[in-house]
Amino acid sequence: MTREEAIAKIEAACKVIALEMMKVTPTARHLDDEATTADIVKASYQLTIELEIIKKKLIQLKGNDDSTIL
């Protein structure tokens, strides 16, 4: 697997995860348990932050592509 293929595969996985994470908070609000809902919303937010870190690292990695250096 090339670097570009690895980046593309990770980006695709991040997109799927992000789309699924968007379902968690609205669904958690139907649990009828404030403490559990709050914990799930907090954890979901933290996971989203970590996912954004992965995406930013990939953007930085693509920006450091040696093929653009003459």
Phi and psi restraints in degrees (range 20) as a CNS / XPLOR table:
assign (resid 1 and name C) (resid 2 and name N)
       (resid 2 and name CA) (resid 2 and name C) 1.0 -83.3 20.0 2
assign (resid 2 and name N) (resid 2 and name CA)
       (resid 2 and name C) (resid 3 and name N) 1.0 167.7 20.0 2
assign (resid 2 and name C) (resid 3 and name N)
       (resid 3 and name CA) (resid 3 and name C) 1.0 -58.3 20.0 2
assign (resid 3 and name N) (resid 3 and name CA)
       (resid 3 and name C) (resid 4 and name N) 1.0 -44.4 20.0 2
assign (resid 3 and name C) (resid 4 and name N)
       (resid 4 and name CA) (resid 4 and name C) 1.0 -63.6 20.0 2
assign (resid 4 and name N) (resid 4 and name CA)
       (resid 4 and name C) (resid 5 and name N) 1.0 -39.9 20.0 2
assign (resid 4 and name C) (resid 5 and name N)
       (resid 5 and name CA) (resid 5 and name C) 1.0 -65.5 20.0 2
assign (resid 5 and name N) (resid 5 and name CA)
       (resid 5 and name C) (resid 6 and name N) 1.0 -40.5 20.0 2
assign (resid 5 and name C) (resid 6 and name N)
       (resid 6 and name CA) (resid 6 and name C) 1.0 -63.9 20.0 2
assign (resid 6 and name N) (resid 6 and name CA)
       (resid 6 and name C) (resid 7 and name N) 1.0 -44.2 20.0 2
assign (resid 6 and name C) (resid 7 and name N)
       (resid 7 and name CA) (resid 7 and name C) 1.0 -60.3 20.0 2
assign (resid 7 and name N) (resid 7 and name CA)
       (resid 7 and name C) (resid 8 and name N) 1.0 -47.2 20.0 2
assign (resid 7 and name C) (resid 8 and name N)
       (resid 8 and name CA) (resid 8 and name C) 1.0 -61.2 20.0 2
assign (resid 8 and name N) (resid 8 and name CA)
       (resid 8 and name C) (resid 9 and name N) 1.0 -41.0 20.0 2
assign (resid 8 and name C) (resid 9 and name N)
       (resid 9 and name CA) (resid 9 and name C) 1.0 -66.2 20.0 2
assign (resid 9 and name N) (resid 9 and name CA)
       (resid 9 and name C) (resid 10 and name N) 1.0 -42.3 20.0 2
assign (resid 9 and name C) (resid 10 and name N)
       (resid 10 and name CA) (resid 10 and name C) 1.0 -66.8 20.0 2
assign (resid 10 and name N) (resid 10 and name CA)
       (resid 10 and name C) (resid 11 and name N) 1.0 -41.9 20.0 2
assign (resid 10 and name C) (resid 11 and name N)
       (resid 11 and name CA) (resid 11 and name C) 1.0 -61.2 20.0 2
assign (resid 11 and name N) (resid 11 and name CA)
       (resid 11 and name C) (resid 12 and name N) 1.0 -41.2 20.0 2
assign (resid 11 and name C) (resid 12 and name N)
       (resid 12 and name CA) (resid 12 and name C) 1.0 -64.0 20.0 2
assign (resid 12 and name N) (resid 12 and name CA)
       (resid 12 and name C) (resid 13 and name N) 1.0 -41.8 20.0 2
assign (resid 12 and name C) (resid 13 and name N)
       (resid 13 and name CA) (resid 13 and name C) 1.0 -64.7 20.0 2
assign (resid 13 and name N) (resid 13 and name CA)
       (resid 13 and name C) (resid 14 and name N) 1.0 -40.7 20.0 2
assign (resid 13 and name C) (resid 14 and name N)
       (resid 14 and name CA) (resid 14 and name C) 1.0 -61.4 20.0 2
assign (resid 14 and name N) (resid 14 and name CA)
       (resid 14 and name C) (resid 15 and name N) 1.0 -38.5 20.0 2
assign (resid 14 and name C) (resid 15 and name N)
       (resid 15 and name CA) (resid 15 and name C) 1.0 -64.6 20.0 2
assign (resid 15 and name N) (resid 15 and name CA)
       (resid 15 and name C) (resid 16 and name N) 1.0 -43.8 20.0 2
assign (resid 15 and name C) (resid 16 and name N)
       (resid 16 and name CA) (resid 16 and name C) 1.0 -63.1 20.0 2
assign (resid 16 and name N) (resid 16 and name CA)
       (resid 16 and name C) (resid 17 and name N) 1.0 -45.5 20.0 2
assign (resid 16 and name C) (resid 17 and name N)
       (resid 17 and name CA) (resid 17 and name C) 1.0 -60.9 20.0 2
assign (resid 17 and name N) (resid 17 and name CA)
       (resid 17 and name C) (resid 18 and name N) 1.0 -45.3 20.0 2
assign (resid 17 and name C) (resid 18 and name N)
       (resid 18 and name CA) (resid 18 and name C) 1.0 -60.4 20.0 2
assign (resid 18 and name N) (resid 18 and name CA)
       (resid 18 and name C) (resid 19 and name N) 1.0 -42.9 20.0 2
assign (resid 18 and name C) (resid 19 and name N)
       (resid 19 and name CA) (resid 19 and name C) 1.0 -64.0 20.0 2
assign (resid 19 and name N) (resid 19 and name CA)
       (resid 19 and name C) (resid 20 and name N) 1.0 -39.9 20.0 2
assign (resid 19 and name C) (resid 20 and name N)
       (resid 20 and name CA) (resid 20 and name C) 1.0 -70.7 20.0 2
assign (resid 20 and name N) (resid 20 and name CA)
       (resid 20 and name C) (resid 21 and name N) 1.0 -36.9 20.0 2
assign (resid 20 and name C) (resid 21 and name N)
       (resid 21 and name CA) (resid 21 and name C) 1.0 -64.4 20.0 2
assign (resid 21 and name N) (resid 21 and name CA)
       (resid 21 and name C) (resid 22 and name N) 1.0 -29.6 20.0 2
assign (resid 21 and name C) (resid 22 and name N)
       (resid 22 and name CA) (resid 22 and name C) 1.0 -65.4 20.0 2
assign (resid 22 and name N) (resid 22 and name CA)
       (resid 22 and name C) (resid 23 and name N) 1.0 -16.1 20.0 2
assign (resid 22 and name C) (resid 23 and name N)
       (resid 23 and name CA) (resid 23 and name C) 1.0 -88.8 20.0 2
assign (resid 23 and name N) (resid 23 and name CA)
       (resid 23 and name C) (resid 24 and name N) 1.0 -18.6 20.0 2
assign (resid 23 and name C) (resid 24 and name N)
       (resid 24 and name CA) (resid 24 and name C) 1.0 -68.8 20.0 2
assign (resid 24 and name N) (resid 24 and name CA)
       (resid 24 and name C) (resid 25 and name N) 1.0 -55.5 20.0 2
assign (resid 24 and name C) (resid 25 and name N)
       (resid 25 and name CA) (resid 25 and name C) 1.0 -60.6 20.0 2
assign (resid 25 and name N) (resid 25 and name CA)
       (resid 25 and name C) (resid 26 and name N) 1.0 -49.4 20.0 2
assign (resid 25 and name C) (resid 26 and name N)
       (resid 26 and name CA) (resid 26 and name C) 1.0 -60.2 20.0 2
assign (resid 26 and name N) (resid 26 and name CA)
       (resid 26 and name C) (resid 27 and name N) 1.0 -36.1 20.0 2
assign (resid 26 and name C) (resid 27 and name N)
       (resid 27 and name CA) (resid 27 and name C) 1.0 -71.8 20.0 2
assign (resid 27 and name N) (resid 27 and name CA)
       (resid 27 and name C) (resid 28 and name N) 1.0 -39.2 20.0 2
assign (resid 27 and name C) (resid 28 and name N)
       (resid 28 and name CA) (resid 28 and name C) 1.0 -61.1 20.0 2
assign (resid 28 and name N) (resid 28 and name CA)
       (resid 28 and name C) (resid 29 and name N) 1.0 -26.8 20.0 2
assign (resid 28 and name C) (resid 29 and name N)
       (resid 29 and name CA) (resid 29 and name C) 1.0 -68.5 20.0 2
assign (resid 29 and name N) (resid 29 and name CA)
       (resid 29 and name C) (resid 30 and name N) 1.0 -11.9 20.0 2
assign (resid 29 and name C) (resid 30 and name N)
       (resid 30 and name CA) (resid 30 and name C) 1.0 -96.5 20.0 2
assign (resid 30 and name N) (resid 30 and name CA)
       (resid 30 and name C) (resid 31 and name N) 1.0 9.0 20.0 2
assign (resid 30 and name C) (resid 31 and name N)
       (resid 31 and name CA) (resid 31 and name C) 1.0 -78.7 20.0 2
assign (resid 31 and name N) (resid 31 and name CA)
       (resid 31 and name C) (resid 32 and name N) 1.0 -14.6 20.0 2
assign (resid 31 and name C) (resid 32 and name N)
       (resid 32 and name CA) (resid 32 and name C) 1.0 57.5 20.0 2
assign (resid 32 and name N) (resid 32 and name CA)
       (resid 32 and name C) (resid 33 and name N) 1.0 35.7 20.0 2
assign (resid 32 and name C) (resid 33 and name N)
       (resid 33 and name CA) (resid 33 and name C) 1.0 -144.7 20.0 2
assign (resid 33 and name N) (resid 33 and name CA)
       (resid 33 and name C) (resid 34 and name N) 1.0 103.4 20.0 2
assign (resid 33 and name C) (resid 34 and name N)
       (resid 34 and name CA) (resid 34 and name C) 1.0 -59.3 20.0 2
assign (resid 34 and name N) (resid 34 and name CA)
       (resid 34 and name C) (resid 35 and name N) 1.0 -42.1 20.0 2
assign (resid 34 and name C) (resid 35 and name N)
       (resid 35 and name CA) (resid 35 and name C) 1.0 -64.9 20.0 2
assign (resid 35 and name N) (resid 35 and name CA)
       (resid 35 and name C) (resid 36 and name N) 1.0 -44.6 20.0 2
assign (resid 35 and name C) (resid 36 and name N)
       (resid 36 and name CA) (resid 36 and name C) 1.0 -66.3 20.0 2
assign (resid 36 and name N) (resid 36 and name CA)
       (resid 36 and name C) (resid 37 and name N) 1.0 -44.0 20.0 2
assign (resid 36 and name C) (resid 37 and name N)
       (resid 37 and name CA) (resid 37 and name C) 1.0 -58.9 20.0 2
assign (resid 37 and name N) (resid 37 and name CA)
       (resid 37 and name C) (resid 38 and name N) 1.0 -45.3 20.0 2
assign (resid 37 and name C) (resid 38 and name N)
       (resid 38 and name CA) (resid 38 and name C) 1.0 -61.0 20.0 2
assign (resid 38 and name N) (resid 38 and name CA)
       (resid 38 and name C) (resid 39 and name N) 1.0 -42.9 20.0 2
assign (resid 38 and name C) (resid 39 and name N)
       (resid 39 and name CA) (resid 39 and name C) 1.0 -64.7 20.0 2
assign (resid 39 and name N) (resid 39 and name CA)
       (resid 39 and name C) (resid 40 and name N) 1.0 -40.2 20.0 2
assign (resid 39 and name C) (resid 40 and name N)
       (resid 40 and name CA) (resid 40 and name C) 1.0 -67.3 20.0 2
assign (resid 40 and name N) (resid 40 and name CA)
       (resid 40 and name C) (resid 41 and name N) 1.0 -42.8 20.0 2
assign (resid 40 and name C) (resid 41 and name N)
       (resid 41 and name CA) (resid 41 and name C) 1.0 -62.4 20.0 2
assign (resid 41 and name N) (resid 41 and name CA)
       (resid 41 and name C) (resid 42 and name N) 1.0 -43.2 20.0 2
assign (resid 41 and name C) (resid 42 and name N)
       (resid 42 and name CA) (resid 42 and name C) 1.0 -63.0 20.0 2
assign (resid 42 and name N) (resid 42 and name CA)
       (resid 42 and name C) (resid 43 and name N) 1.0 -47.3 20.0 2
assign (resid 42 and name C) (resid 43 and name N)
       (resid 43 and name CA) (resid 43 and name C) 1.0 -64.0 20.0 2
assign (resid 43 and name N) (resid 43 and name CA)
       (resid 43 and name C) (resid 44 and name N) 1.0 -39.5 20.0 2
assign (resid 43 and name C) (resid 44 and name N)
       (resid 44 and name CA) (resid 44 and name C) 1.0 -61.5 20.0 2
assign (resid 44 and name N) (resid 44 and name CA)
       (resid 44 and name C) (resid 45 and name N) 1.0 -42.5 20.0 2
assign (resid 44 and name C) (resid 45 and name N)
       (resid 45 and name CA) (resid 45 and name C) 1.0 -62.3 20.0 2
assign (resid 45 and name N) (resid 45 and name CA)
       (resid 45 and name C) (resid 46 and name N) 1.0 -44.0 20.0 2
assign (resid 45 and name C) (resid 46 and name N)
       (resid 46 and name CA) (resid 46 and name C) 1.0 -63.9 20.0 2
assign (resid 46 and name N) (resid 46 and name CA)
       (resid 46 and name C) (resid 47 and name N) 1.0 -40.3 20.0 2
assign (resid 46 and name C) (resid 47 and name N)
       (resid 47 and name CA) (resid 47 and name C) 1.0 -63.6 20.0 2
assign (resid 47 and name N) (resid 47 and name CA)
       (resid 47 and name C) (resid 48 and name N) 1.0 -38.3 20.0 2
assign (resid 47 and name C) (resid 48 and name N)
       (resid 48 and name CA) (resid 48 and name C) 1.0 -63.7 20.0 2
assign (resid 48 and name N) (resid 48 and name CA)
       (resid 48 and name C) (resid 49 and name N) 1.0 -41.1 20.0 2
assign (resid 48 and name C) (resid 49 and name N)
       (resid 49 and name CA) (resid 49 and name C) 1.0 -61.0 20.0 2
assign (resid 49 and name N) (resid 49 and name CA)
       (resid 49 and name C) (resid 50 and name N) 1.0 -46.5 20.0 2
assign (resid 49 and name C) (resid 50 and name N)
       (resid 50 and name CA) (resid 50 and name C) 1.0 -63.1 20.0 2
assign (resid 50 and name N) (resid 50 and name CA)
       (resid 50 and name C) (resid 51 and name N) 1.0 -38.2 20.0 2
assign (resid 50 and name C) (resid 51 and name N)
       (resid 51 and name CA) (resid 51 and name C) 1.0 -63.5 20.0 2
assign (resid 51 and name N) (resid 51 and name CA)
       (resid 51 and name C) (resid 52 and name N) 1.0 -41.0 20.0 2
assign (resid 51 and name C) (resid 52 and name N)
       (resid 52 and name CA) (resid 52 and name C) 1.0 -64.2 20.0 2
assign (resid 52 and name N) (resid 52 and name CA)
       (resid 52 and name C) (resid 53 and name N) 1.0 -35.3 20.0 2
assign (resid 52 and name C) (resid 53 and name N)
       (resid 53 and name CA) (resid 53 and name C) 1.0 -61.8 20.0 2
assign (resid 53 and name N) (resid 53 and name CA)
       (resid 53 and name C) (resid 54 and name N) 1.0 -44.3 20.0 2
assign (resid 53 and name C) (resid 54 and name N)
       (resid 54 and name CA) (resid 54 and name C) 1.0 -59.6 20.0 2
assign (resid 54 and name N) (resid 54 and name CA)
       (resid 54 and name C) (resid 55 and name N) 1.0 -46.9 20.0 2
assign (resid 54 and name C) (resid 55 and name N)
       (resid 55 and name CA) (resid 55 and name C) 1.0 -62.8 20.0 2
assign (resid 55 and name N) (resid 55 and name CA)
       (resid 55 and name C) (resid 56 and name N) 1.0 -41.1 20.0 2
assign (resid 55 and name C) (resid 56 and name N)
       (resid 56 and name CA) (resid 56 and name C) 1.0 -65.5 20.0 2
assign (resid 56 and name N) (resid 56 and name CA)
       (resid 56 and name C) (resid 57 and name N) 1.0 -39.4 20.0 2
assign (resid 56 and name C) (resid 57 and name N)
       (resid 57 and name CA) (resid 57 and name C) 1.0 -62.6 20.0 2
assign (resid 57 and name N) (resid 57 and name CA)
       (resid 57 and name C) (resid 58 and name N) 1.0 -39.8 20.0 2
assign (resid 57 and name C) (resid 58 and name N)
       (resid 58 and name CA) (resid 58 and name C) 1.0 -65.9 20.0 2
assign (resid 58 and name N) (resid 58 and name CA)
       (resid 58 and name C) (resid 59 and name N) 1.0 -39.6 20.0 2
assign (resid 58 and name C) (resid 59 and name N)
       (resid 59 and name CA) (resid 59 and name C) 1.0 -61.8 20.0 2
assign (resid 59 and name N) (resid 59 and name CA)
       (resid 59 and name C) (resid 60 and name N) 1.0 -44.4 20.0 2
assign (resid 59 and name C) (resid 60 and name N)
       (resid 60 and name CA) (resid 60 and name C) 1.0 -62.3 20.0 2
assign (resid 60 and name N) (resid 60 and name CA)
       (resid 60 and name C) (resid 61 and name N) 1.0 -42.1 20.0 2
assign (resid 60 and name C) (resid 61 and name N)
       (resid 61 and name CA) (resid 61 and name C) 1.0 -62.4 20.0 2
assign (resid 61 and name N) (resid 61 and name CA)
       (resid 61 and name C) (resid 62 and name N) 1.0 -41.7 20.0 2
assign (resid 61 and name C) (resid 62 and name N)
       (resid 62 and name CA) (resid 62 and name C) 1.0 -65.5 20.0 2
assign (resid 62 and name N) (resid 62 and name CA)
       (resid 62 and name C) (resid 63 and name N) 1.0 -32.2 20.0 2
assign (resid 62 and name C) (resid 63 and name N)
       (resid 63 and name CA) (resid 63 and name C) 1.0 -71.2 20.0 2
assign (resid 63 and name N) (resid 63 and name CA)
       (resid 63 and name C) (resid 64 and name N) 1.0 -21.0 20.0 2
assign (resid 63 and name C) (resid 64 and name N)
       (resid 64 and name CA) (resid 64 and name C) 1.0 -96.0 20.0 2
assign (resid 64 and name N) (resid 64 and name CA)
       (resid 64 and name C) (resid 65 and name N) 1.0 21.4 20.0 2
assign (resid 64 and name C) (resid 65 and name N)
       (resid 65 and name CA) (resid 65 and name C) 1.0 -63.2 20.0 2
assign (resid 65 and name N) (resid 65 and name CA)
       (resid 65 and name C) (resid 66 and name N) 1.0 118.7 20.0 2
assign (resid 65 and name C) (resid 66 and name N)
       (resid 66 and name CA) (resid 66 and name C) 1.0 -63.8 20.0 2
assign (resid 66 and name N) (resid 66 and name CA)
       (resid 66 and name C) (resid 67 and name N) 1.0 -20.9 20.0 2
assign (resid 66 and name C) (resid 67 and name N)
       (resid 67 and name CA) (resid 67 and name C) 1.0 -69.3 20.0 2
assign (resid 67 and name N) (resid 67 and name CA)
       (resid 67 and name C) (resid 68 and name N) 1.0 -14.7 20.0 2
assign (resid 67 and name C) (resid 68 and name N)
       (resid 68 and name CA) (resid 68 and name C) 1.0 -86.1 20.0 2
assign (resid 68 and name N) (resid 68 and name CA)
       (resid 68 and name C) (resid 69 and name N) 1.0 -9.8 20.0 2
assign (resid 68 and name C) (resid 69 and name N)
       (resid 69 and name CA) (resid 69 and name C) 1.0 -85.6 20.0 2
assign (resid 69 and name N) (resid 69 and name CA)
       (resid 69 and name C) (resid 70 and name N) 1.0 128.0 20.0 2
